[in-house]
Amino acid sequence: MTGKEEDETVELVAHCLCQAQRFTAQVPRSSLPLSAIYCHCTSCRRVTGAMYSTYVPWPGDQDAIRSASLRRYVFSEPITILSCGTCSSTMFAETNLADGGPPRYGVQTGVLTNVDIPNLINISHHVFVDDTLDGGATPWLCAANSDGTRPRLWRGPRGAEEYASTAHHWPVGDTSSDSLPSEIPVRCHCGGVDLVLRQPVTDFAAKKRSELPWFVDPASNKLAGGFDACDSCRLSSGVDIFHWTFVLLRHLAFPPKLGPTDFPASSTELKNAVAATDRDSRWGTLTFYESSPDVQRYFCGRCSACVFYATDSRPDLVDLAIGLLGTKNGSRFEELVSWDFGGRMVWRQDVAGGWRQSFIENAEAEADRWRVGRGYPKNWRRIQKEEANGKD
Protein backbone atom coordinates (compact mmCIF):
# COMPACT_ATOMS: atom_id res chain seq x y z
CA MET A 1 0.00 0.00 0.00
CA THR A 2 1.38 3.41 -0.97
CA GLY A 3 1.61 6.32 1.45
CA LYS A 4 -1.23 8.04 -0.37
CA GLU A 5 -3.48 5.00 -0.02
CA GLU A 6 -2.62 4.74 3.68
CA ASP A 7 -3.85 8.30 4.17
CA GLU A 8 -7.13 7.71 2.32
CA THR A 9 -10.37 7.34 4.19
CA VAL A 10 -13.41 5.31 3.26
CA GLU A 11 -16.94 6.41 4.02
CA LEU A 12 -19.16 3.79 5.61
CA VAL A 13 -22.88 4.32 5.22
CA ALA A 14 -25.45 2.35 7.19
CA HIS A 15 -29.10 2.84 6.35
CA CYS A 16 -32.39 1.05 6.79
CA LEU A 17 -34.69 -0.26 4.07
CA CYS A 18 -37.02 2.76 4.08
CA GLN A 19 -34.06 5.21 4.29
CA ALA A 20 -35.49 6.95 7.35
CA GLN A 21 -32.37 6.02 9.35
CA ARG A 22 -28.93 6.81 7.95
CA PHE A 23 -25.53 6.90 9.65
CA THR A 24 -22.05 7.58 8.29
CA ALA A 25 -18.50 7.03 9.45
CA GLN A 26 -15.04 7.68 8.05
CA VAL A 27 -12.42 4.95 8.44
CA PRO A 28 -8.79 4.89 7.26
CA ARG A 29 -8.32 2.56 4.31
CA SER A 30 -5.29 1.19 6.16
CA SER A 31 -7.58 -0.11 8.93
CA LEU A 32 -9.46 -2.41 6.57
CA PRO A 33 -10.78 -5.02 6.55
CA LEU A 34 -13.25 -4.50 9.37
CA SER A 35 -13.57 -7.56 11.58
CA ALA A 36 -17.02 -9.19 11.69
CA ILE A 37 -18.42 -11.61 14.23
CA TYR A 38 -21.17 -13.97 13.09
CA CYS A 39 -23.35 -15.28 15.91
CA HIS A 40 -25.26 -18.51 15.28
CA CYS A 41 -27.02 -18.78 18.62
CA THR A 42 -30.68 -19.73 18.70
CA SER A 43 -31.62 -16.31 20.06
CA CYS A 44 -29.94 -14.47 17.16
CA ARG A 45 -31.75 -16.68 14.66
CA ARG A 46 -35.05 -15.90 16.37
CA VAL A 47 -34.43 -12.14 16.54
CA THR A 48 -33.45 -11.82 12.86
CA GLY A 49 -35.29 -14.67 11.12
CA ALA A 50 -31.93 -15.37 9.47
CA MET A 51 -29.45 -18.18 10.11
CA TYR A 52 -27.23 -15.86 12.17
CA SER A 53 -26.56 -12.24 13.06
CA THR A 54 -23.44 -10.41 11.91
CA TYR A 55 -21.83 -7.31 13.40
CA VAL A 56 -18.73 -5.15 13.06
CA PRO A 57 -17.81 -2.44 15.60
CA TRP A 58 -19.29 0.88 14.47
CA PRO A 59 -16.44 3.40 14.02
CA GLY A 60 -18.71 6.43 13.68
CA ASP A 61 -20.37 8.90 16.02
CA GLN A 62 -21.86 7.00 18.95
CA ASP A 63 -23.95 9.99 20.06
CA ALA A 64 -25.72 10.02 16.69
CA ILE A 65 -26.96 6.50 17.39
CA ARG A 66 -27.99 7.30 20.95
CA SER A 67 -29.98 10.35 19.85
CA ALA A 68 -31.67 8.65 16.86
CA SER A 69 -35.32 7.62 16.96
CA LEU A 70 -34.55 3.90 16.75
CA ARG A 71 -36.79 1.23 18.23
CA ARG A 72 -35.14 -0.45 21.21
CA TYR A 73 -35.52 -4.10 22.17
CA VAL A 74 -33.77 -5.57 25.20
CA PHE A 75 -32.27 -8.72 23.74
CA SER A 76 -30.36 -9.78 26.85
CA GLU A 77 -29.13 -8.17 30.06
CA PRO A 78 -26.23 -6.27 28.44
CA ILE A 79 -27.49 -6.07 24.82
CA THR A 80 -30.22 -3.93 23.26
CA ILE A 81 -31.15 -4.28 19.58
CA LEU A 82 -31.78 -1.02 17.71
CA SER A 83 -33.96 -1.06 14.60
CA CYS A 84 -36.03 1.20 12.38
CA GLY A 85 -39.55 1.56 13.73
CA THR A 86 -41.01 1.85 10.22
CA CYS A 87 -39.36 -0.84 8.07
CA SER A 88 -37.89 -2.87 10.97
CA SER A 89 -34.33 -3.01 9.62
CA THR A 90 -32.12 -4.27 12.44
CA MET A 91 -29.21 -1.84 12.48
CA PHE A 92 -27.21 -1.84 15.70
CA ALA A 93 -26.53 -3.81 18.86
CA GLU A 94 -25.88 -1.68 21.93
CA THR A 95 -23.78 -3.42 24.57
CA ASN A 96 -23.64 -2.02 28.09
CA LEU A 97 -20.26 -2.46 29.77
CA ALA A 98 -19.85 -3.97 33.21
CA ASP A 99 -17.67 -1.06 34.35
CA GLY A 100 -20.47 1.41 33.66
CA GLY A 101 -18.67 3.10 30.78
CA PRO A 102 -20.39 4.30 27.60
CA PRO A 103 -22.06 1.46 25.67
CA ARG A 104 -20.44 0.00 22.58
CA TYR A 105 -22.19 -0.28 19.25
CA GLY A 106 -21.95 -2.92 16.56
CA VAL A 107 -23.55 -2.41 13.17
CA GLN A 108 -25.20 -5.22 11.24
CA THR A 109 -23.14 -5.72 8.08
CA GLY A 110 -26.28 -6.13 5.98
CA VAL A 111 -27.20 -2.45 6.36
CA LEU A 112 -23.83 -1.23 5.05
CA THR A 113 -23.73 -0.01 1.47
CA ASN A 114 -22.02 -2.16 -1.15
CA VAL A 115 -19.00 0.07 -1.79
CA ASP A 116 -16.37 -1.03 -4.30
CA ILE A 117 -13.71 -2.06 -1.78
CA PRO A 118 -13.02 -5.82 -2.01
CA ASN A 119 -11.59 -6.17 1.49
CA LEU A 120 -14.10 -4.01 3.37
CA ILE A 121 -15.14 -6.78 5.77
CA ASN A 122 -13.64 -10.09 6.85
CA ILE A 123 -15.42 -12.68 8.94
CA SER A 124 -13.11 -13.19 11.93
CA HIS A 125 -15.20 -15.33 14.26
CA HIS A 126 -18.24 -17.62 14.22
CA VAL A 127 -19.62 -17.89 17.75
CA PHE A 128 -22.20 -20.10 19.50
CA VAL A 129 -21.99 -22.59 16.65
CA ASP A 130 -22.99 -25.47 18.95
CA ASP A 131 -26.50 -24.02 19.11
CA THR A 132 -27.02 -24.95 15.46
CA LEU A 133 -26.47 -28.71 16.08
CA ASP A 134 -25.51 -29.10 12.40
CA GLY A 135 -23.12 -26.20 11.78
CA GLY A 136 -25.85 -24.00 10.32
CA ALA A 137 -24.48 -21.68 7.66
CA THR A 138 -20.82 -22.06 8.69
CA PRO A 139 -19.94 -24.66 5.99
CA TRP A 140 -20.22 -22.02 3.25
CA LEU A 141 -19.13 -19.00 5.29
CA CYS A 142 -15.68 -20.24 6.33
CA ALA A 143 -14.16 -19.55 2.91
CA ALA A 144 -16.07 -16.36 2.05
CA ASN A 145 -13.36 -13.80 2.87
CA SER A 146 -11.93 -12.13 -0.23
CA ASP A 147 -8.34 -12.42 1.03
CA GLY A 148 -8.61 -16.17 1.67
CA THR A 149 -8.29 -15.96 5.46
CA ARG A 150 -10.51 -18.28 7.45
CA PRO A 151 -12.45 -17.33 10.58
CA ARG A 152 -12.25 -19.09 13.92
CA LEU A 153 -15.14 -21.27 15.07
CA TRP A 154 -16.23 -21.23 18.69
CA ARG A 155 -18.64 -23.66 20.31
CA GLY A 156 -19.93 -20.86 22.54
CA PRO A 157 -18.67 -17.32 23.06
CA ARG A 158 -15.39 -16.11 21.59
CA GLY A 159 -12.46 -17.15 23.75
CA ALA A 160 -14.17 -20.24 25.16
CA GLU A 161 -13.91 -23.67 23.52
CA GLU A 162 -12.79 -23.59 19.90
CA TYR A 163 -13.24 -26.12 17.11
CA ALA A 164 -9.95 -27.60 15.99
CA SER A 165 -10.59 -26.68 12.35
CA THR A 166 -12.90 -24.53 10.26
CA ALA A 167 -13.37 -27.68 8.17
CA HIS A 168 -15.05 -29.33 11.17
CA HIS A 169 -17.07 -32.32 10.01
CA TRP A 170 -20.63 -32.23 11.21
CA PRO A 171 -22.28 -35.66 11.29
CA VAL A 172 -25.32 -36.08 9.08
CA GLY A 173 -28.36 -35.90 11.32
CA ASP A 174 -31.84 -37.23 10.75
CA THR A 175 -32.84 -35.63 7.45
CA SER A 176 -35.85 -37.86 6.88
CA SER A 177 -39.19 -36.08 6.77
CA ASP A 178 -40.56 -39.00 8.79
CA SER A 179 -39.22 -37.27 11.91
CA LEU A 180 -41.27 -34.11 11.35
CA PRO A 181 -43.91 -33.28 13.94
CA SER A 182 -47.44 -32.55 12.76
CA GLU A 183 -47.02 -28.90 13.75
CA ILE A 184 -43.75 -26.95 13.53
CA PRO A 185 -43.35 -23.83 15.69
CA VAL A 186 -42.80 -20.49 13.93
CA ARG A 187 -41.78 -18.10 16.68
CA CYS A 188 -39.76 -14.91 17.05
CA HIS A 189 -37.42 -14.11 19.92
CA CYS A 190 -39.90 -12.18 22.07
CA GLY A 191 -42.76 -14.58 21.36
CA GLY A 192 -45.00 -11.84 20.00
CA VAL A 193 -45.22 -13.76 16.73
CA ASP A 194 -46.39 -17.26 17.60
CA LEU A 195 -47.60 -19.44 14.72
CA VAL A 196 -47.32 -23.02 13.52
CA LEU A 197 -46.54 -24.60 10.18
CA ARG A 198 -48.65 -27.67 9.63
CA GLN A 199 -46.35 -30.36 8.33
CA PRO A 200 -46.72 -30.07 4.53
CA VAL A 201 -44.61 -33.00 3.29
CA THR A 202 -47.30 -35.64 3.84
CA ASP A 203 -49.83 -33.46 2.03
CA PHE A 204 -47.55 -33.08 -1.00
CA ALA A 205 -46.62 -36.78 -0.99
CA ALA A 206 -50.25 -37.61 -1.75
CA LYS A 207 -50.21 -35.54 -4.94
CA LYS A 208 -49.09 -36.40 -8.45
CA ARG A 209 -45.77 -34.89 -9.45
CA SER A 210 -47.53 -32.67 -11.99
CA GLU A 211 -49.70 -31.24 -9.20
CA LEU A 212 -46.84 -30.14 -6.96
CA PRO A 213 -46.15 -26.42 -6.51
CA TRP A 214 -42.92 -25.14 -8.07
CA PHE A 215 -41.15 -24.92 -4.70
CA VAL A 216 -41.66 -28.58 -3.72
CA ASP A 217 -38.86 -31.09 -4.38
CA PRO A 218 -40.51 -33.82 -6.48
CA ALA A 219 -38.21 -36.51 -5.05
CA SER A 220 -38.59 -35.76 -1.34
CA ASN A 221 -41.65 -33.47 -1.21
CA LYS A 222 -39.58 -31.08 0.92
CA LEU A 223 -39.74 -27.29 0.61
CA ALA A 224 -37.13 -25.36 -1.37
CA GLY A 225 -34.55 -23.48 0.69
CA GLY A 226 -32.93 -20.56 -1.05
CA PHE A 227 -29.94 -18.22 -0.81
CA ASP A 228 -31.11 -14.62 -1.29
CA ALA A 229 -28.66 -11.78 -1.93
CA CYS A 230 -31.19 -9.05 -2.75
CA ASP A 231 -30.69 -5.57 -1.34
CA SER A 232 -34.14 -5.38 0.24
CA CYS A 233 -33.79 -8.68 2.11
CA ARG A 234 -30.35 -7.82 3.49
CA LEU A 235 -31.49 -4.35 4.55
CA SER A 236 -34.64 -5.59 6.26
CA SER A 237 -32.83 -8.40 8.11
CA GLY A 238 -29.38 -6.89 8.62
CA VAL A 239 -27.57 -9.94 7.19
CA ASP A 240 -25.89 -10.22 3.80
CA ILE A 241 -27.40 -13.55 2.73
CA PHE A 242 -30.95 -14.36 3.77
CA HIS A 243 -32.51 -17.82 3.68
CA TRP A 244 -36.19 -18.27 2.90
CA THR A 245 -38.34 -21.30 2.36
CA PHE A 246 -41.79 -21.21 0.78
CA VAL A 247 -45.11 -22.25 2.30
CA LEU A 248 -48.73 -22.27 1.23
CA LEU A 249 -50.88 -20.13 3.47
CA ARG A 250 -53.20 -23.07 4.04
CA HIS A 251 -50.35 -24.83 5.85
CA LEU A 252 -50.01 -21.99 8.38
CA ALA A 253 -52.13 -21.74 11.52
CA PHE A 254 -52.34 -20.27 14.97
CA PRO A 255 -51.33 -22.59 17.80
CA PRO A 256 -54.35 -24.14 19.58
CA LYS A 257 -53.41 -22.38 22.84
CA LEU A 258 -54.45 -19.06 21.26
CA GLY A 259 -57.94 -20.26 20.33
CA PRO A 260 -59.25 -20.95 16.81
CA THR A 261 -56.41 -22.03 14.52
CA ASP A 262 -57.79 -20.77 11.18
CA PHE A 263 -55.45 -18.64 9.05
CA PRO A 264 -56.04 -16.31 6.05
CA ALA A 265 -56.18 -18.14 2.72
CA SER A 266 -54.65 -15.40 0.56
CA SER A 267 -52.01 -12.69 0.81
CA THR A 268 -54.73 -10.04 0.52
CA GLU A 269 -56.68 -11.54 3.41
CA LEU A 270 -53.46 -11.74 5.43
CA LYS A 271 -52.65 -8.08 4.80
CA ASN A 272 -56.16 -6.94 5.66
CA ALA A 273 -56.25 -9.01 8.85
CA VAL A 274 -52.91 -7.71 10.13
CA ALA A 275 -53.69 -4.09 9.17
CA ALA A 276 -57.19 -4.06 10.71
CA THR A 277 -57.69 -1.50 13.48
CA ASP A 278 -59.77 -4.01 15.44
CA ARG A 279 -57.55 -6.94 14.57
CA ASP A 280 -57.58 -10.31 16.28
CA SER A 281 -55.28 -10.55 19.30
CA ARG A 282 -53.83 -13.79 17.92
CA TRP A 283 -51.74 -11.72 15.54
CA GLY A 284 -49.69 -10.56 18.50
CA THR A 285 -46.88 -8.24 17.38
CA LEU A 286 -46.93 -9.19 13.67
CA THR A 287 -46.96 -6.17 11.37
CA PHE A 288 -45.67 -5.33 7.89
CA TYR A 289 -43.93 -2.76 5.73
CA GLU A 290 -44.79 -2.36 2.04
CA SER A 291 -41.38 -2.14 0.39
CA SER A 292 -43.08 -1.98 -3.04
CA PRO A 293 -46.72 -1.34 -3.99
CA ASP A 294 -47.36 -5.08 -4.31
CA VAL A 295 -44.94 -6.39 -1.65
CA GLN A 296 -45.46 -6.84 2.09
CA ARG A 297 -42.56 -7.63 4.41
CA TYR A 298 -43.91 -9.00 7.69
CA PHE A 299 -41.94 -8.68 10.90
CA CYS A 300 -42.30 -8.57 14.65
CA GLY A 301 -43.10 -5.05 15.79
CA ARG A 302 -41.26 -5.61 19.08
CA CYS A 303 -38.06 -7.61 18.46
CA SER A 304 -37.87 -6.87 14.68
CA ALA A 305 -37.57 -10.49 13.49
CA CYS A 306 -38.29 -10.98 9.77
CA VAL A 307 -41.22 -13.37 9.37
CA PHE A 308 -42.77 -13.43 5.86
CA TYR A 309 -42.26 -11.98 2.43
CA ALA A 310 -45.54 -11.74 0.51
CA THR A 311 -46.39 -10.40 -2.91
CA ASP A 312 -49.75 -9.87 -4.59
CA SER A 313 -48.62 -11.90 -7.61
CA ARG A 314 -48.44 -15.07 -5.47
CA PRO A 315 -51.66 -14.88 -3.46
CA ASP A 316 -51.59 -18.39 -2.01
CA LEU A 317 -48.07 -18.52 -0.56
CA VAL A 318 -45.44 -16.61 1.40
CA ASP A 319 -41.69 -16.83 1.85
CA LEU A 320 -41.02 -17.91 5.43
CA ALA A 321 -37.86 -16.99 7.37
CA ILE A 322 -36.04 -20.27 8.12
CA GLY A 323 -34.47 -18.86 11.28
CA LEU A 324 -37.86 -18.85 13.03
CA LEU A 325 -38.57 -22.56 12.55
CA GLY A 326 -38.37 -24.72 15.64
CA THR A 327 -36.39 -27.92 15.09
CA LYS A 328 -34.54 -30.43 17.25
CA ASN A 329 -32.27 -31.79 14.51
CA GLY A 330 -30.34 -28.74 13.32
CA SER A 331 -30.82 -25.14 12.24
CA ARG A 332 -30.76 -26.01 8.52
CA PHE A 333 -33.88 -28.12 9.16
CA GLU A 334 -32.93 -30.59 6.42
CA GLU A 335 -35.83 -32.86 7.32
CA LEU A 336 -38.12 -30.15 5.91
CA VAL A 337 -35.95 -28.01 3.61
CA SER A 338 -34.40 -29.03 0.28
CA TRP A 339 -31.41 -26.69 0.05
CA ASP A 340 -29.82 -25.43 -3.17
CA PHE A 341 -26.25 -25.75 -1.92
CA GLY A 342 -23.89 -24.21 -4.48
CA GLY A 343 -26.58 -22.87 -6.77
CA ARG A 344 -26.46 -19.28 -7.95
CA MET A 345 -28.01 -17.00 -5.36
CA VAL A 346 -31.10 -15.11 -6.42
CA TRP A 347 -30.71 -11.36 -7.00
CA ARG A 348 -26.94 -11.74 -7.06
CA GLN A 349 -26.90 -8.86 -9.55
CA ASP A 350 -27.53 -6.58 -6.56
CA VAL A 351 -24.01 -7.25 -5.27
CA ALA A 352 -22.20 -6.71 -8.60
CA GLY A 353 -19.31 -4.26 -8.47
CA GLY A 354 -19.10 -3.98 -4.69
CA TRP A 355 -17.42 -5.72 -1.76
CA ARG A 356 -20.22 -8.26 -1.51
CA GLN A 357 -19.57 -9.65 -4.99
CA SER A 358 -16.52 -11.71 -4.03
CA PHE A 359 -18.17 -12.61 -0.71
CA ILE A 360 -21.21 -14.06 -2.50
CA GLU A 361 -19.13 -15.82 -5.17
CA ASN A 362 -16.88 -17.40 -2.54
CA ALA A 363 -19.85 -18.55 -0.47
CA GLU A 364 -21.48 -20.12 -3.54
CA ALA A 365 -18.30 -21.98 -4.46
CA GLU A 366 -17.71 -23.22 -0.91
CA ALA A 367 -21.33 -24.37 -0.57
CA ASP A 368 -20.89 -26.45 -3.72
CA ARG A 369 -17.61 -27.97 -2.51
CA TRP A 370 -19.27 -28.80 0.79
CA ARG A 371 -22.26 -30.34 -1.01
CA VAL A 372 -19.99 -32.62 -3.05
CA GLY A 373 -17.99 -33.63 0.01
CA ARG A 374 -21.20 -34.36 1.85
CA GLY A 375 -22.40 -36.60 -0.97
CA TYR A 376 -25.50 -34.50 -1.62
CA PRO A 377 -26.91 -34.38 -5.17
CA LYS A 378 -27.57 -31.12 -6.95
CA ASN A 379 -30.85 -29.53 -5.98
CA TRP A 380 -33.61 -30.16 -8.51
CA ARG A 381 -34.18 -26.43 -9.03
CA ARG A 382 -30.52 -25.97 -9.90
CA ILE A 383 -30.69 -28.80 -12.41
CA GLN A 384 -33.76 -27.21 -14.03
CA LYS A 385 -32.06 -23.82 -14.30
CA GLU A 386 -28.83 -25.25 -15.70
CA GLU A 387 -30.71 -27.31 -18.28
CA ALA A 388 -32.69 -24.24 -19.30
CA ASN A 389 -29.42 -22.33 -19.75
CA GLY A 390 -27.82 -25.17 -21.71
CA LYS A 391 -25.20 -25.92 -19.05
CA ASP A 392 -23.98 -29.48 -18.52
N, C-alpha and C positions, 0 to 999 in steps of 0.2 A: 504494500500500500504506500503510495506517495505521500509526501508531507501535506500536499493540498487535499488529498482524499481524507487524511486523518483529521483535518480541520473542518471538514464538511459536516453539516448536520442534516438529519432526516426528520421530516415532520410525520409524526404518528397522528392519525385521526381515528377516533372511535365514535361511532354514531349508531343510533338505533334504527329500526326498520322504517319508522314513520318520519325520521329526521328531526323529531322534536328535541332530542338530546344529542349534543355534539361536544366532544372534548378533544383538545389537541395537546401535543407535547413535542418538544424538540429533543432529539437524542444525537450524540456524536456518532457518525458512521463507524468510527473505530470501536464503539462499544457493542456493535452487532456481532453475532446474532443475539437477540433477546432470548432469555432462557425460560421455556414454558414447562409447567407441571400439568400433567394430565391425571385427573383423579377419577378412578373407576369404581368408587364406593357406591353401594346401593343408594345411599341418600343423594349423591350427585346425579345418578341416573334418574331418580324420581323428581328432582327439582328442575331438571332440564328437559326430560323426555328423550334425551340423547343417550349414547352409550357411555358417556363420560362428561366431565367438565374440564375446561382447559384455560389456564390463566398465566399471564406474565405480569411481573410487577409494573405498576403504572408509573412512568417516570415524569409525569406532568404535574400540574398544580393540584395538590390534594384539597385545598380549600374550595376549588371550583366544584369538586365532586360533593363535598360536604354541604355546599350551599345550593346544589341543584335540586329540582323538584322530582327526585327519583323515588319510586316506591321502595319501601324497606321491608324485608322479610327476615326475621331472626331464624337463621338456618341451624345454628348451634350456639352454645354459650359464647364463644368468642367471635363467631362469624355472622355477618348480616349480608344478605344478597340485595343488591341494588339494581332495579330494572325500570324500564319506561312504563309509566302507568297507562299509556294509551295502547301501544303495540306489544308490550310485554317483553321486549328484548332484554335479556339478562346481560348486564353490562359490567358490573363490578362486584367484587367480594371485599367487604370491609372487615378487617381482622383487628379486634381489640387486643392490645398487648397486656401481658400480666403485670408489667411494671407501671401501668397507668399512663404510659406515653401516648402520643398521637397514634390513631389507628393507621394501619397500612392498607393499601389498596392494590388489588390485582384486577387486571382487565381481562375479560374473556377475549380470546384471540379471534373469535368469529365476528366480533363487531369492529375489528380493525380493517381499514381499507386495504385493497389489494395492490399496494404500491410495487413498482418494478424494481425490487431489491431482492435478489434470489436468497440471500442469507438473512432475511429479516428476523426469522424466528427459528429456533431449534428446540425440539422436544428434548429436555434434559432428564426428566423423571416421569415414570408411571407409578402412581401410588395407589394403595388399597386394591391391588390387583386380585388378592385372594377373594374379595367379595364377589367377583364375577363367576367363580367356580370353573370357568372354561377359558379364561384369558381374555374374554370379551373382545374388544377391538385391538388389543395389543399385537396380535400376529401380523397385522398389516401396518401398524404405526411404528414399529421398531426400526424400519429402514426408510422412513419418510423424509429424514433431514437431507437438505440439498447438498451438504458437505460430506455426507456419508457417515457421520458420527452416529453412534447408537445410544439411546437413552438407557438409564438404569431402571430396573424393575424392582419394586418393593412390595412385599406381601401386605404390609400395612402402611404406616406413615413413613416418610423419607427418614432415613437414618436408623430404621429398625431392622427387620430381617430382610435381606436382599436375595433375589433369585440369582443362582450362579451364572446364568447366561440369559441374554435377551432372546435366545433361540430356545427358551424353555419349552419342553414338550408337554402339552396338556393332553391327558388321556381323553379318548373319545368317550363322551358320556352317553346316556340313553337318548338317542335321537329319534326313536320310534314314536310315532304319533299315538301309539297304543297307551302311552303313559300320560296323555293329556287328561286333565280333569274336565268335567262337563262344563264348568264355568271357570274362566281365567280372570283374575283380578286385573283391573286397569285403574291404577291409583297414583295420584301425585304425592309429593312429599308431605304436604300439610294435611292431606286427606279430604280437602274440599272438593276434589273431583274423585268420585268413587263409583265406578262402573264395573261391569263384567262383560267379557267376550264369551259368548256361548260357543263352545268348541265347534269349529266349522268343518273340520276335516271329515268327520263321519258323514255330514250332510253332502259334501262334495263327492265323497266316495260312492254314493248311491246314484250319481248322475253319469250319463254318457260323456265321453271325452269331448264331444262336440258341444255339449251343453255347459261346459265349465267356463267360468269367467276368465278373462285374459290373464289375471294375476294368480291363477291357481296352477301349481305344478301338476301336469297330467299324470306323472308317474307316482307321486307321493300324496297328491291332493293337499299339499302344504301351501301356505301363503308366500308370495314373493317378498323377499327382503332386499331393499335397494340401498345404493350408495348415492346420496344426493349432494351435489356441490353447488347448488344454486345460491345466488346472493341472498334472496329473501329468506330461505331456510336457515342459512348460517346467521343472518342478522337477528332473526326472531329467536333462535335457540342459543346463540353465543358460541357455537362450535363450528368448526370448518367443514366437517362432513357429517351430515345428518342421516339417520337410518329410519326409514319408514317401512311399514308393511301396509297391506291393503285389506279392508274388511267391508263386507256388506253391512248396511245399517241394520238389517234384520237379524244379524248375529250379535248386535249390541243390546244391552239391557241394563236396568238398574238392579243392584243387589236386592234380594228379597227383604233384607232388614230395613230397607227404606220404604217398603210398601209395594204397590203395584210395580211390576217389572217392565211394562211396555215401554217401547222406545220409538221415536219418530221414524217413519219409513222412507223419508226423502230428505235431501239436504235442505230443501226449502222449509219443510216442517221443522227440521232441527234448528235452523236459523231463527224461525219465528218463535219457537218454544223458548230458546235461550234469551232472545231479545225482549220477550214479553214483560211488561211492567208488573204484571201479577203472576209471574212465572212460578212454576212448581218448585217447592223447596228441594226436591230431589236433585235438581241441577247443581246445588251447592255453589261453588265458586267458579263454575265454568262460564267463560265469556268468550268473545271473539273480536278480532280486528279484521276489517276488510282491506286486505293489501292490494286488491284490484276490484273493479266493480263486480266481478263474478266469483271472487275468491274469499273464503272465510278461513282465518287461522284461529283455531280454538286453543285457549290456554287457561290456566288457573289464575284467577284474578288476585290470589293471595301470594302464592309461592312462585308464580310465573312459569310453571312447567308447560311446555308445548304438549298438546293433546291430539288434535286432529288438524288435517288440512282438508278442506272441502271446496269443491268448485261446482257451479251450477251445471256444467256440461256433463257431470257424472252424478246424477241425482240419487243413485242408489248405494253409493259407497263413499268411504272416507279413507284418507291415509291416516294410519294410527302410529303414534310415536312408540317405537319398540322399547325404549327405556322405561316405560310405565307398566309393562307387562310383568305380572308376578309369576315367577318360575322357580322351581327347586333344582333344576338341572343345569343352569348356566345362563348367563345374561344374553347370549346369542339366541337362546330359545330355539335350538335347532329341531326340537320335536314338533314345532309349529311352523317355523320359518324356513323357506327354501332360499338360501342366500346366493347372490350372484358374485361369488368371490372372484376377483380378477377381471370382471367385466368393466366396460367403460362407464364411468359415473355419469349420471344424467346431469345436464346443465353444466358440463365441464367447460363449455365455452365461456362461462362467467369468470373463470379463473385465468383465462388466457392473457399472457403478457405481464402477469404480476408474480409476487412471491409464492402464491398458492399453486401456480402451475406445476412447478417441479414437485411440490409436496403431494399434489393429487396424483401425478404420474408415478411417483415412487410408491405411493400407497397402493395404487392399482397393480403395479408390477409385483410388489411383495405379497399382496393378497393372492395373486395367481400362483406364485411360487409356493406359498403355503398350501393352497388348494391341492396342487400336484403332490406335494410331500405328504399331505393328509390322505391322499387316495380318493379325493372327491371328484366326481365328474363335473364337466362344465354345466352350468345352470341352463335349463331349457330355454330361457329367454335370451341368453347370450348366443346360444346356437341358432335360434331363429334370426337374430339380428345379423350375425355373421353370414348366414346363408343368404339373407336378403341383400347384403352388401357384396356378395360374391367372394367372401373370404373363406379359405380352407380351414 
